Amino acid sequence: MRVKFFAYLRDPEYAACREASITGVTTVRELGFRIGELYGERFLNEFFTPDRTDIGERIFVLVNGRRTEFLSGLDTPLAETDEVSVFPVVAGG
């Protein structure tokens, strides 16, 4: 599947790329851990809550344009043809 990263998640200390091709995962949870294997602990700490039971509060994930909290959260199923977008929460004014 195609995974796209946005804003500071593209920086070297996180994913260091704009997009990646990931295979062999079936849920958003598995995807988070796979990306963590590729890009390290700092990405894992951003993607997950400290106990690794939910998506971190500073991240939101879209699967085919739909936010995972409106699907099944970390248990949202994934297919090889899906497009996943990972965004940091952005605020300003």
PDB file as gemmi writes it, atoms N, CA and C in Angstrom:
CRYST1    1.000    1.000    1.000  90.00  90.00  90.00 P 1                      
ATOM      1  N   MET A   1       0.835  -1.170   0.000  1.00  0.00           N  
ATOM      2  CA  MET A   1       0.000   0.000   0.000  1.00  0.00           C  
ATOM      3  C   MET A   1       0.880   1.233   0.000  1.00  0.00           C  
ATOM      4  N   ARG A   2       0.313   2.326  -0.418  1.00  0.00           N  
ATOM      5  CA  ARG A   2       1.054   3.582  -0.449  1.00  0.00           C  
ATOM      6  C   ARG A   2       0.765   4.344   0.839  1.00  0.00           C  
ATOM      7  N   VAL A   3       1.821   4.757   1.513  1.00  0.00           N  
ATOM      8  CA  VAL A   3       1.700   5.527   2.752  1.00  0.00           C  
ATOM      9  C   VAL A   3       2.343   6.880   2.511  1.00  0.00           C  
ATOM     10  N   LYS A   4       1.584   7.946   2.758  1.00  0.00           N  
ATOM     11  CA  LYS A   4       2.079   9.304   2.545  1.00  0.00           C  
ATOM     12  C   LYS A   4       2.230  10.005   3.896  1.00  0.00           C  
ATOM     13  N   PHE A   5       3.334  10.736   4.038  1.00  0.00           N  
ATOM     14  CA  PHE A   5       3.626  11.472   5.267  1.00  0.00           C  
ATOM     15  C   PHE A   5       3.558  12.967   4.980  1.00  0.00           C  
ATOM     16  N   PHE A   6       3.111  13.743   5.969  1.00  0.00           N  
ATOM     17  CA  PHE A   6       2.928  15.175   5.778  1.00  0.00           C  
ATOM     18  C   PHE A   6       3.602  15.977   6.886  1.00  0.00           C  
ATOM     19  N   ALA A   7       3.895  17.244   6.552  1.00  0.00           N  
ATOM     20  CA  ALA A   7       4.478  18.231   7.475  1.00  0.00           C  
ATOM     21  C   ALA A   7       5.776  17.709   8.077  1.00  0.00           C  
ATOM     22  N   TYR A   8       5.968  17.868   9.387  1.00  0.00           N  
ATOM     23  CA  TYR A   8       7.257  17.507   9.996  1.00  0.00           C  
ATOM     24  C   TYR A   8       7.527  16.008   9.986  1.00  0.00           C  
ATOM     25  N   LEU A   9       6.530  15.176   9.708  1.00  0.00           N  
ATOM     26  CA  LEU A   9       6.779  13.731   9.639  1.00  0.00           C  
ATOM     27  C   LEU A   9       7.684  13.374   8.464  1.00  0.00           C  
ATOM     28  N   ARG A  10       7.890  14.309   7.546  1.00  0.00           N  
ATOM     29  CA  ARG A  10       8.808  14.096   6.422  1.00  0.00           C  
ATOM     30  C   ARG A  10      10.259  14.383   6.807  1.00  0.00           C  
ATOM     31  N   ASP A  11      10.470  14.968   7.982  1.00  0.00           N  
ATOM     32  CA  ASP A  11      11.817  15.343   8.422  1.00  0.00           C  
ATOM     33  C   ASP A  11      12.656  14.114   8.747  1.00  0.00           C  
ATOM     34  N   PRO A  12      13.978  14.240   8.676  1.00  0.00           N  
ATOM     35  CA  PRO A  12      14.874  13.098   8.921  1.00  0.00           C  
ATOM     36  C   PRO A  12      14.686  12.410  10.269  1.00  0.00           C  
ATOM     37  N   GLU A  13      14.282  13.138  11.303  1.00  0.00           N  
ATOM     38  CA  GLU A  13      14.127  12.487  12.607  1.00  0.00           C  
ATOM     39  C   GLU A  13      12.833  11.680  12.724  1.00  0.00           C  
ATOM     40  N   TYR A  14      11.978  11.735  11.714  1.00  0.00           N  
ATOM     41  CA  TYR A  14      10.757  10.932  11.690  1.00  0.00           C  
ATOM     42  C   TYR A  14      10.842   9.964  10.504  1.00  0.00           C  
ATOM     43  N   ALA A  15       9.987  10.100   9.521  1.00  0.00           N  
ATOM     44  CA  ALA A  15       9.983   9.156   8.397  1.00  0.00           C  
ATOM     45  C   ALA A  15      11.002   9.507   7.322  1.00  0.00           C  
ATOM     46  N   ALA A  16      11.392  10.771   7.250  1.00  0.00           N  
ATOM     47  CA  ALA A  16      12.415  11.233   6.303  1.00  0.00           C  
ATOM     48  C   ALA A  16      12.047  10.997   4.840  1.00  0.00           C  
ATOM     49  N   CYS A  17      10.762  10.897   4.544  1.00  0.00           N  
ATOM     50  CA  CYS A  17      10.342  10.745   3.159  1.00  0.00           C  
ATOM     51  C   CYS A  17       8.919  11.250   3.001  1.00  0.00           C  
ATOM     52  N   ARG A  18       8.520  11.449   1.781  1.00  0.00           N  
ATOM     53  CA  ARG A  18       7.162  11.910   1.501  1.00  0.00           C  
ATOM     54  C   ARG A  18       6.175  10.746   1.424  1.00  0.00           C  
ATOM     55  N   GLU A  19       6.649   9.625   0.912  1.00  0.00           N  
ATOM     56  CA  GLU A  19       5.779   8.450   0.860  1.00  0.00           C  
ATOM     57  C   GLU A  19       6.612   7.184   0.823  1.00  0.00           C  
ATOM     58  N   ALA A  20       5.950   6.090   1.202  1.00  0.00           N  
ATOM     59  CA  ALA A  20       6.611   4.787   1.236  1.00  0.00           C  
ATOM     60  C   ALA A  20       5.633   3.737   0.732  1.00  0.00           C  
ATOM     61  N   SER A  21       6.173   2.655   0.233  1.00  0.00           N  
ATOM     62  CA  SER A  21       5.372   1.505  -0.164  1.00  0.00           C  
ATOM     63  C   SER A  21       5.565   0.433   0.901  1.00  0.00           C  
ATOM     64  N   ILE A  22       4.474   0.035   1.545  1.00  0.00           N  
ATOM     65  CA  ILE A  22       4.526  -0.936   2.641  1.00  0.00           C  
ATOM     66  C   ILE A  22       3.657  -2.127   2.254  1.00  0.00           C  
ATOM     67  N   THR A  23       4.154  -3.335   2.477  1.00  0.00           N  
ATOM     68  CA  THR A  23       3.375  -4.541   2.178  1.00  0.00           C  
ATOM     69  C   THR A  23       3.324  -5.441   3.408  1.00  0.00           C  
ATOM     70  N   GLY A  24       2.384  -6.362   3.396  1.00  0.00           N  
ATOM     71  CA  GLY A  24       2.326  -7.394   4.421  1.00  0.00           C  
ATOM     72  C   GLY A  24       1.690  -6.993   5.735  1.00  0.00           C  
ATOM     73  N   VAL A  25       0.933  -5.893   5.757  1.00  0.00           N  
ATOM     74  CA  VAL A  25       0.223  -5.517   6.979  1.00  0.00           C  
ATOM     75  C   VAL A  25      -1.271  -5.528   6.698  1.00  0.00           C  
ATOM     76  N   THR A  26      -2.074  -5.831   7.724  1.00  0.00           N  
ATOM     77  CA  THR A  26      -3.517  -5.940   7.509  1.00  0.00           C  
ATOM     78  C   THR A  26      -4.338  -4.968   8.342  1.00  0.00           C  
ATOM     79  N   THR A  27      -3.699  -4.231   9.270  1.00  0.00           N  
ATOM     80  CA  THR A  27      -4.415  -3.237  10.077  1.00  0.00           C  
ATOM     81  C   THR A  27      -3.553  -1.990  10.235  1.00  0.00           C  
ATOM     82  N   VAL A  28      -4.179  -0.906  10.656  1.00  0.00           N  
ATOM     83  CA  VAL A  28      -3.443   0.331  10.932  1.00  0.00           C  
ATOM     84  C   VAL A  28      -2.439   0.102  12.056  1.00  0.00           C  
ATOM     85  N   ARG A  29      -2.789  -0.703  13.046  1.00  0.00           N  
ATOM     86  CA  ARG A  29      -1.859  -1.023  14.144  1.00  0.00           C  
ATOM     87  C   ARG A  29      -0.578  -1.667  13.591  1.00  0.00           C  
ATOM     88  N   GLU A  30      -0.736  -2.688  12.754  1.00  0.00           N  
ATOM     89  CA  GLU A  30       0.431  -3.350  12.156  1.00  0.00           C  
ATOM     90  C   GLU A  30       1.239  -2.369  11.315  1.00  0.00           C  
ATOM     91  N   LEU A  31       0.548  -1.493  10.602  1.00  0.00           N  
ATOM     92  CA  LEU A  31       1.235  -0.496   9.790  1.00  0.00           C  
ATOM     93  C   LEU A  31       2.083   0.422  10.668  1.00  0.00           C  
ATOM     94  N   GLY A  32       1.524   0.884  11.784  1.00  0.00           N  
ATOM     95  CA  GLY A  32       2.283   1.748  12.692  1.00  0.00           C  
ATOM     96  C   GLY A  32       3.549   1.079  13.184  1.00  0.00           C  
ATOM     97  N   PHE A  33       3.445  -0.183  13.578  1.00  0.00           N  
ATOM     98  CA  PHE A  33       4.631  -0.905  14.042  1.00  0.00           C  
ATOM     99  C   PHE A  33       5.631  -1.142  12.905  1.00  0.00           C  
ATOM    100  N   ARG A  34       5.151  -1.432  11.700  1.00  0.00           N  
ATOM    101  CA  ARG A  34       6.049  -1.632  10.560  1.00  0.00           C  
ATOM    102  C   ARG A  34       6.802  -0.342  10.240  1.00  0.00           C  
ATOM    103  N   ILE A  35       6.091   0.779  10.220  1.00  0.00           N  
ATOM    104  CA  ILE A  35       6.756   2.059   9.969  1.00  0.00           C  
ATOM    105  C   ILE A  35       7.765   2.340  11.078  1.00  0.00           C  
ATOM    106  N   GLY A  36       7.406   1.994  12.313  1.00  0.00           N  
ATOM    107  CA  GLY A  36       8.341   2.159  13.423  1.00  0.00           C  
ATOM    108  C   GLY A  36       9.603   1.332  13.246  1.00  0.00           C  
ATOM    109  N   GLU A  37       9.463   0.111  12.717  1.00  0.00           N  
ATOM    110  CA  GLU A  37      10.642  -0.718  12.433  1.00  0.00           C  
ATOM    111  C   GLU A  37      11.547  -0.039  11.412  1.00  0.00           C  
ATOM    112  N   LEU A  38      10.928   0.610  10.441  1.00  0.00           N  
ATOM    113  CA  LEU A  38      11.693   1.262   9.382  1.00  0.00           C  
ATOM    114  C   LEU A  38      12.316   2.579   9.831  1.00  0.00           C  
ATOM    115  N   TYR A  39      11.579   3.359  10.629  1.00  0.00           N  
ATOM    116  CA  TYR A  39      12.000   4.728  10.914  1.00  0.00           C  
ATOM    117  C   TYR A  39      12.333   5.007  12.376  1.00  0.00           C  
ATOM    118  N   GLY A  40      12.148   4.024  13.245  1.00  0.00           N  
ATOM    119  CA  GLY A  40      12.658   4.175  14.593  1.00  0.00           C  
ATOM    120  C   GLY A  40      11.666   4.561  15.678  1.00  0.00           C  
ATOM    121  N   GLU A  41      12.216   4.597  16.880  1.00  0.00           N  
ATOM    122  CA  GLU A  41      11.444   4.826  18.106  1.00  0.00           C  
ATOM    123  C   GLU A  41      10.752   6.189  18.112  1.00  0.00           C  
ATOM    124  N   ARG A  42      11.395   7.191  17.571  1.00  0.00           N  
ATOM    125  CA  ARG A  42      10.786   8.523  17.580  1.00  0.00           C  
ATOM    126  C   ARG A  42       9.467   8.519  16.801  1.00  0.00           C  
ATOM    127  N   PHE A  43       9.448   7.826  15.662  1.00  0.00           N  
ATOM    128  CA  PHE A  43       8.203   7.736  14.904  1.00  0.00           C  
ATOM    129  C   PHE A  43       7.158   6.951  15.691  1.00  0.00           C  
ATOM    130  N   LEU A  44       7.547   5.838  16.296  1.00  0.00           N  
ATOM    131  CA  LEU A  44       6.613   5.044  17.110  1.00  0.00           C  
ATOM    132  C   LEU A  44       5.994   5.887  18.211  1.00  0.00           C  
ATOM    133  N   ASN A  45       6.821   6.679  18.882  1.00  0.00           N  
ATOM    134  CA  ASN A  45       6.330   7.510  19.981  1.00  0.00           C  
ATOM    135  C   ASN A  45       5.351   8.567  19.501  1.00  0.00           C  
ATOM    136  N   GLU A  46       5.485   8.995  18.279  1.00  0.00           N  
ATOM    137  CA  GLU A  46       4.566   9.981  17.710  1.00  0.00           C  
ATOM    138  C   GLU A  46       3.281   9.302  17.229  1.00  0.00           C  
ATOM    139  N   PHE A  47       3.414   8.139  16.607  1.00  0.00           N  
ATOM    140  CA  PHE A  47       2.274   7.446  15.997  1.00  0.00           C  
ATOM    141  C   PHE A  47       1.318   6.875  17.041  1.00  0.00           C  
ATOM    142  N   PHE A  48       1.852   6.341  18.129  1.00  0.00           N  
ATOM    143  CA  PHE A  48       1.049   5.664  19.153  1.00  0.00           C  
ATOM    144  C   PHE A  48       1.012   6.449  20.461  1.00  0.00           C  
ATOM    145  N   THR A  49       0.001   6.137  21.291  1.00  0.00           N  
ATOM    146  CA  THR A  49       0.007   6.604  22.676  1.00  0.00           C  
ATOM    147  C   THR A  49       1.137   5.878  23.405  1.00  0.00           C  
ATOM    148  N   PRO A  50       1.556   6.368  24.592  1.00  0.00           N  
ATOM    149  CA  PRO A  50       2.669   5.719  25.299  1.00  0.00           C  
ATOM    150  C   PRO A  50       2.472   4.221  25.545  1.00  0.00           C  
ATOM    151  N   ASP A  51       1.230   3.785  25.780  1.00  0.00           N  
ATOM    152  CA  ASP A  51       0.994   2.355  26.023  1.00  0.00           C  
ATOM    153  C   ASP A  51       0.748   1.572  24.726  1.00  0.00           C  
ATOM    154  N   ARG A  52       0.848   2.266  23.591  1.00  0.00           N  
ATOM    155  CA  ARG A  52       0.724   1.666  22.247  1.00  0.00           C  
ATOM    156  C   ARG A  52      -0.665   1.067  21.969  1.00  0.00           C  
ATOM    157  N   THR A  53      -1.700   1.568  22.683  1.00  0.00           N  
ATOM    158  CA  THR A  53      -3.046   1.025  22.496  1.00  0.00           C  
ATOM    159  C   THR A  53      -3.943   1.897  21.628  1.00  0.00           C  
ATOM    160  N   ASP A  54      -3.438   3.047  21.191  1.00  0.00           N  
ATOM    161  CA  ASP A  54      -4.241   3.933  20.355  1.00  0.00           C  
ATOM    162  C   ASP A  54      -3.307   4.808  19.521  1.00  0.00           C  
ATOM    163  N   ILE A  55      -3.890   5.501  18.571  1.00  0.00           N  
ATOM    164  CA  ILE A  55      -3.115   6.457  17.779  1.00  0.00           C  
ATOM    165  C   ILE A  55      -2.802   7.650  18.670  1.00  0.00           C  
ATOM    166  N   GLY A  56      -1.582   8.156  18.569  1.00  0.00           N  
ATOM    167  CA  GLY A  56      -1.161   9.281  19.392  1.00  0.00           C  
ATOM    168  C   GLY A  56      -2.052  10.500  19.208  1.00  0.00           C  
ATOM    169  N   GLU A  57      -2.125  11.320  20.239  1.00  0.00           N  
ATOM    170  CA  GLU A  57      -3.025  12.471  20.180  1.00  0.00           C  
ATOM    171  C   GLU A  57      -2.517  13.578  19.260  1.00  0.00           C  
ATOM    172  N   ARG A  58      -1.278  13.496  18.800  1.00  0.00           N  
ATOM    173  CA  ARG A  58      -0.742  14.508  17.884  1.00  0.00           C  
ATOM    174  C   ARG A  58      -0.676  14.019  16.437  1.00  0.00           C  
ATOM    175  N   ILE A  59      -1.358  12.898  16.154  1.00  0.00           N  
ATOM    176  CA  ILE A  59      -1.345  12.294  14.813  1.00  0.00           C  
ATOM    177  C   ILE A  59      -2.774  11.974  14.395  1.00  0.00           C  
ATOM    178  N   PHE A  60      -3.064  12.125  13.113  1.00  0.00           N  
ATOM    179  CA  PHE A  60      -4.282  11.497  12.605  1.00  0.00           C  
ATOM    180  C   PHE A  60      -3.960  10.774  11.311  1.00  0.00           C  
ATOM    181  N   VAL A  61      -4.679   9.681  11.114  1.00  0.00           N  
ATOM    182  CA  VAL A  61      -4.413   8.761  10.006  1.00  0.00           C  
ATOM    183  C   VAL A  61      -5.676   8.655   9.156  1.00  0.00           C  
ATOM    184  N   LEU A  62      -5.489   8.763   7.859  1.00  0.00           N  
ATOM    185  CA  LEU A  62      -6.589   8.581   6.918  1.00  0.00           C  
ATOM    186  C   LEU A  62      -6.328   7.335   6.082  1.00  0.00           C  
ATOM    187  N   VAL A  63      -7.365   6.546   5.884  1.00  0.00           N  
ATOM    188  CA  VAL A  63      -7.305   5.391   4.989  1.00  0.00           C  
ATOM    189  C   VAL A  63      -8.270   5.688   3.849  1.00  0.00           C  
ATOM    190  N   ASN A  64      -7.712   5.826   2.666  1.00  0.00           N  
ATOM    191  CA  ASN A  64      -8.504   6.183   1.485  1.00  0.00           C  
ATOM    192  C   ASN A  64      -9.348   7.434   1.736  1.00  0.00           C  
ATOM    193  N   GLY A  65      -8.744   8.408   2.431  1.00  0.00           N  
ATOM    194  CA  GLY A  65      -9.396   9.686   2.675  1.00  0.00           C  
ATOM    195  C   GLY A  65     -10.334   9.735   3.862  1.00  0.00           C  
ATOM    196  N   ARG A  66     -10.462   8.651   4.619  1.00  0.00           N  
ATOM    197  CA  ARG A  66     -11.367   8.629   5.785  1.00  0.00           C  
ATOM    198  C   ARG A  66     -10.560   8.489   7.063  1.00  0.00           C  
ATOM    199  N   ARG A  67     -10.852   9.334   8.048  1.00  0.00           N  
ATOM    200  CA  ARG A  67     -10.127   9.291   9.319  1.00  0.00           C  
ATOM    201  C   ARG A  67     -10.422   7.984  10.050  1.00  0.00           C  
ATOM    202  N   THR A  68      -9.369   7.399  10.607  1.00  0.00           N  
ATOM    203  CA  THR A  68      -9.511   6.085  11.245  1.00  0.00           C  
ATOM    204  C   THR A  68     -10.414   6.117  12.470  1.00  0.00           C  
ATOM    205  N   GLU A  69     -10.527   7.266  13.151  1.00  0.00           N  
ATOM    206  CA  GLU A  69     -11.418   7.285  14.315  1.00  0.00           C  
ATOM    207  C   GLU A  69     -12.879   7.130  13.920  1.00  0.00           C  
ATOM    208  N   PHE A  70     -13.204   7.331  12.643  1.00  0.00           N  
ATOM    209  CA  PHE A  70     -14.562   7.098  12.157  1.00  0.00           C  
ATOM    210  C   PHE A  70     -14.697   5.711  11.528  1.00  0.00           C  
ATOM    211  N   LEU A  71     -13.612   4.969  11.514  1.00  0.00           N  
ATOM    212  CA  LEU A  71     -13.610   3.591  11.018  1.00  0.00           C  
ATOM    213  C   LEU A  71     -13.457   2.677  12.232  1.00  0.00           C  
ATOM    214  N   SER A  72     -12.353   1.968  12.349  1.00  0.00           N  
ATOM    215  CA  SER A  72     -12.135   1.078  13.500  1.00  0.00           C  
ATOM    216  C   SER A  72     -10.837   1.396  14.228  1.00  0.00           C  
ATOM    217  N   GLY A  73     -10.382   2.648  14.157  1.00  0.00           N  
ATOM    218  CA  GLY A  73      -9.165   3.039  14.864  1.00  0.00           C  
ATOM    219  C   GLY A  73      -7.971   2.219  14.415  1.00  0.00           C  
ATOM    220  N   LEU A  74      -7.179   1.767  15.382  1.00  0.00           N  
ATOM    221  CA  LEU A  74      -6.002   0.957  15.062  1.00  0.00           C  
ATOM    222  C   LEU A  74      -6.362  -0.374  14.418  1.00  0.00           C  
ATOM    223  N   ASP A  75      -7.585  -0.831  14.622  1.00  0.00           N  
ATOM    224  CA  ASP A  75      -8.017  -2.104  14.047  1.00  0.00           C  
ATOM    225  C   ASP A  75      -8.636  -1.950  12.652  1.00  0.00           C  
ATOM    226  N   THR A  76      -8.561  -0.752  12.085  1.00  0.00           N  
ATOM    227  CA  THR A  76      -9.061  -0.534  10.728  1.00  0.00           C  
ATOM    228  C   THR A  76      -8.327  -1.470   9.769  1.00  0.00           C  
ATOM    229  N   PRO A  77      -9.063  -2.289   9.019  1.00  0.00           N  
ATOM    230  CA  PRO A  77      -8.408  -3.211   8.083  1.00  0.00           C  
ATOM    231  C   PRO A  77      -7.787  -2.463   6.907  1.00  0.00           C  
ATOM    232  N   LEU A  78      -6.691  -3.013   6.411  1.00  0.00           N  
ATOM    233  CA  LEU A  78      -5.985  -2.441   5.267  1.00  0.00           C  
ATOM    234  C   LEU A  78      -5.838  -3.476   4.166  1.00  0.00           C  
ATOM    235  N   ALA A  79      -5.868  -3.000   2.936  1.00  0.00           N  
ATOM    236  CA  ALA A  79      -5.624  -3.844   1.761  1.00  0.00           C  
ATOM    237  C   ALA A  79      -4.418  -3.278   1.019  1.00  0.00           C  
ATOM    238  N   GLU A  80      -3.797  -4.104   0.211  1.00  0.00           N  
ATOM    239  CA  GLU A  80      -2.610  -3.681  -0.542  1.00  0.00           C  
ATOM    240  C   GLU A  80      -2.894  -2.501  -1.468  1.00  0.00           C  
ATOM    241  N   THR A  81      -4.148  -2.312  -1.855  1.00  0.00           N  
ATOM    242  CA  THR A  81      -4.503  -1.225  -2.772  1.00  0.00           C  
ATOM    243  C   THR A  81      -4.860   0.077  -2.059  1.00  0.00           C  
ATOM    244  N   ASP A  82      -4.832   0.093  -0.735  1.00  0.00           N  
ATOM    245  CA  ASP A  82      -5.207   1.285   0.028  1.00  0.00           C  
ATOM    246  C   ASP A  82      -4.140   2.370  -0.030  1.00  0.00           C  
ATOM    247  N   GLU A  83      -4.591   3.603   0.179  1.00  0.00           N  
ATOM    248  CA  GLU A  83      -3.682   4.732   0.352  1.00  0.00           C  
ATOM    249  C   GLU A  83      -3.884   5.253   1.769  1.00  0.00           C  
ATOM    250  N   VAL A  84      -2.799   5.310   2.522  1.00  0.00           N  
ATOM    251  CA  VAL A  84      -2.837   5.764   3.911  1.00  0.00           C  
ATOM    252  C   VAL A  84      -2.070   7.076   3.996  1.00  0.00           C  
ATOM    253  N   SER A  85      -2.673   8.063   4.644  1.00  0.00           N  
ATOM    254  CA  SER A  85      -2.026   9.356   4.854  1.00  0.00           C  
ATOM    255  C   SER A  85      -1.848   9.567   6.346  1.00  0.00           C  
ATOM    256  N   VAL A  86      -0.648   9.991   6.743  1.00  0.00           N  
ATOM    257  CA  VAL A  86      -0.328  10.202   8.157  1.00  0.00           C  
ATOM    258  C   VAL A  86       0.014  11.681   8.338  1.00  0.00           C  
ATOM    259  N   PHE A  87      -0.799  12.369   9.141  1.00  0.00           N  
ATOM    260  CA  PHE A  87      -0.651  13.805   9.369  1.00  0.00           C  
ATOM    261  C   PHE A  87      -0.386  14.097  10.842  1.00  0.00           C  
ATOM    262  N   PRO A  88       0.443  15.088  11.125  1.00  0.00           N  
ATOM    263  CA  PRO A  88       0.484  15.605  12.485  1.00  0.00           C  
ATOM    264  C   PRO A  88      -0.677  16.584  12.656  1.00  0.00           C  
ATOM    265  N   VAL A  89      -1.144  16.731  13.880  1.00  0.00           N  
ATOM    266  CA  VAL A  89      -2.165  17.731  14.161  1.00  0.00           C  
ATOM    267  C   VAL A  89      -1.516  19.100  14.006  1.00  0.00           C  
ATOM    268  N   VAL A  90      -2.199  19.995  13.324  1.00  0.00           N  
ATOM    269  CA  VAL A  90      -1.678  21.338  13.101  1.00  0.00           C  
ATOM    270  C   VAL A  90      -2.682  22.337  13.653  1.00  0.00           C  
ATOM    271  N   ALA A  91      -2.191  23.315  14.361  1.00  0.00           N  
ATOM    272  CA  ALA A  91      -3.058  24.356  14.904  1.00  0.00           C  
ATOM    273  C   ALA A  91      -2.406  25.706  14.658  1.00  0.00           C  
ATOM    274  N   GLY A  92      -3.172  26.689  14.677  1.00  0.00           N  
ATOM    275  CA  GLY A  92      -2.629  28.027  14.487  1.00  0.00           C  
ATOM    276  C   GLY A  92      -3.740  29.048  14.477  1.00  0.00           C  
ATOM    277  N   GLY A  93      -3.341  30.248  14.306  1.00  0.00           N  
ATOM    278  CA  GLY A  93      -4.375  31.266  14.283  1.00  0.00           C  
ATOM    279  C   GLY A  93      -3.815  32.605  13.932  1.00  0.00           C  
TER     280      GLY A  93                                                      
END                                                                             
